[in-house]
Amino acid sequence: MPNHQINPNKWIDLYSDYLYNYTITRVNDKVIAQDLVQDTFLAGLKSMKNFKGEASERTWLISILKRKIIDYYRKINSNKGKAEVRMSYNDAETEGDWLEERVADPFDKTAEDDMQNNELGNAIHNCLGKLPSKQADVFKMKTILGYETETICNELNITPSNLWVIIHRARTAMADCLEKNWF
């Protein structure tokens, strides 16, 4: 295998478009994709001495980028034990996080609370029905049933990073749907 040389002075010209296109399909956010590509270039500069030349420069940068994307999804999903769906509210007097502050005390229920909980349950059920089947399955298993990542991955034959991509998309779609159809 030929030894490949590394030349960071040409990275932007040679690889920025490719790395950006690779990233945008995985994170679906322009700013985040740009940040991840920039982080990749910085990490490449910092670890140039570790480049062995066994792969091409582009392949090496892609491997760094893949780790950056995985780290991004781990970071946004690292709040285990916290509520899975978050929605902000803003009424005449207050604003805040609905699940953090508005979950009813089970010992202080009123008829209005029961009605709102039924409405929310129906809205969640309707929004789940609008998701692609794999997203709905992953959302139910992770968020509603509380299955562990390994169990879901084994049952659906997916990788952990694929699971986090699917759950991120499902959560985003659920939050959008609930915001439009329940509030």
Contacts in CASP RR format, 6 or more apart in sequence:
PFRMAT RR
TARGET T0000
AUTHOR 0000-0000-0000
METHOD contacts of the structure
MODEL  1
MPNHQINPNKWIDLYSDYLYNYTITRVNDKVIAQDLVQDTFLAGLKSMKN
FKGEASERTWLISILKRKIIDYYRKINSNKGKAEVRMSYNDAETEGDWLE
ERVADPFDKTAEDDMQNNELGNAIHNCLGKLPSKQADVFKMKTILGYETE
TICNELNITPSNLWVIIHRARTAMADCLEKNWF
1 54 0 8 1.000
3 53 0 8 1.000
3 54 0 8 1.000
4 53 0 8 1.000
4 54 0 8 1.000
4 55 0 8 1.000
4 56 0 8 1.000
4 57 0 8 1.000
5 53 0 8 1.000
5 57 0 8 1.000
6 48 0 8 1.000
6 51 0 8 1.000
6 53 0 8 1.000
6 57 0 8 1.000
6 60 0 8 1.000
7 57 0 8 1.000
8 41 0 8 1.000
8 44 0 8 1.000
8 45 0 8 1.000
8 48 0 8 1.000
11 41 0 8 1.000
11 57 0 8 1.000
11 61 0 8 1.000
12 41 0 8 1.000
14 57 0 8 1.000
14 58 0 8 1.000
15 57 0 8 1.000
15 58 0 8 1.000
15 61 0 8 1.000
16 37 0 8 1.000
16 41 0 8 1.000
18 58 0 8 1.000
19 37 0 8 1.000
19 40 0 8 1.000
19 61 0 8 1.000
19 62 0 8 1.000
19 65 0 8 1.000
20 33 0 8 1.000
20 34 0 8 1.000
20 37 0 8 1.000
22 62 0 8 1.000
22 65 0 8 1.000
23 32 0 8 1.000
23 33 0 8 1.000
23 36 0 8 1.000
23 37 0 8 1.000
23 65 0 8 1.000
23 69 0 8 1.000
24 30 0 8 1.000
24 33 0 8 1.000
26 69 0 8 1.000
26 165 0 8 1.000
27 33 0 8 1.000
27 36 0 8 1.000
27 69 0 8 1.000
27 72 0 8 1.000
28 169 0 8 1.000
32 72 0 8 1.000
36 65 0 8 1.000
36 68 0 8 1.000
36 69 0 8 1.000
36 72 0 8 1.000
37 65 0 8 1.000
39 68 0 8 1.000
40 61 0 8 1.000
40 64 0 8 1.000
40 65 0 8 1.000
40 68 0 8 1.000
41 61 0 8 1.000
43 64 0 8 1.000
43 68 0 8 1.000
44 51 0 8 1.000
44 60 0 8 1.000
44 61 0 8 1.000
44 64 0 8 1.000
47 64 0 8 1.000
51 57 0 8 1.000
51 60 0 8 1.000
53 60 0 8 1.000
55 63 0 8 1.000
69 161 0 8 1.000
70 161 0 8 1.000
73 161 0 8 1.000
73 164 0 8 1.000
73 165 0 8 1.000
73 168 0 8 1.000
74 164 0 8 1.000
76 168 0 8 1.000
77 164 0 8 1.000
77 167 0 8 1.000
77 168 0 8 1.000
83 99 0 8 1.000
83 100 0 8 1.000
84 142 0 8 1.000
84 143 0 8 1.000
84 171 0 8 1.000
85 99 0 8 1.000
85 143 0 8 1.000
85 171 0 8 1.000
85 174 0 8 1.000
85 175 0 8 1.000
85 178 0 8 1.000
86 97 0 8 1.000
86 98 0 8 1.000
86 99 0 8 1.000
86 175 0 8 1.000
87 97 0 8 1.000
87 98 0 8 1.000
87 99 0 8 1.000
87 175 0 8 1.000
87 178 0 8 1.000
87 179 0 8 1.000
87 183 0 8 1.000
88 95 0 8 1.000
88 96 0 8 1.000
88 97 0 8 1.000
88 98 0 8 1.000
89 95 0 8 1.000
89 96 0 8 1.000
89 97 0 8 1.000
89 98 0 8 1.000
89 102 0 8 1.000
89 183 0 8 1.000
90 96 0 8 1.000
104 113 0 8 1.000
104 117 0 8 1.000
119 182 0 8 1.000
120 182 0 8 1.000
123 177 0 8 1.000
123 178 0 8 1.000
123 181 0 8 1.000
123 182 0 8 1.000
124 174 0 8 1.000
124 178 0 8 1.000
126 177 0 8 1.000
126 181 0 8 1.000
127 173 0 8 1.000
127 174 0 8 1.000
127 177 0 8 1.000
127 178 0 8 1.000
127 181 0 8 1.000
128 136 0 8 1.000
128 139 0 8 1.000
128 140 0 8 1.000
128 174 0 8 1.000
129 136 0 8 1.000
130 173 0 8 1.000
130 177 0 8 1.000
131 139 0 8 1.000
131 170 0 8 1.000
131 173 0 8 1.000
131 174 0 8 1.000
134 156 0 8 1.000
134 166 0 8 1.000
135 166 0 8 1.000
135 169 0 8 1.000
135 170 0 8 1.000
135 173 0 8 1.000
136 170 0 8 1.000
137 156 0 8 1.000
138 152 0 8 1.000
138 156 0 8 1.000
138 163 0 8 1.000
138 166 0 8 1.000
138 167 0 8 1.000
138 170 0 8 1.000
139 167 0 8 1.000
139 170 0 8 1.000
139 171 0 8 1.000
139 174 0 8 1.000
141 147 0 8 1.000
141 151 0 8 1.000
141 152 0 8 1.000
141 155 0 8 1.000
141 156 0 8 1.000
142 149 0 8 1.000
142 152 0 8 1.000
142 163 0 8 1.000
142 167 0 8 1.000
143 167 0 8 1.000
143 171 0 8 1.000
147 155 0 8 1.000
149 160 0 8 1.000
149 163 0 8 1.000
150 160 0 8 1.000
152 158 0 8 1.000
152 163 0 8 1.000
153 159 0 8 1.000
153 160 0 8 1.000
153 162 0 8 1.000
153 163 0 8 1.000
156 163 0 8 1.000
158 166 0 8 1.000
END
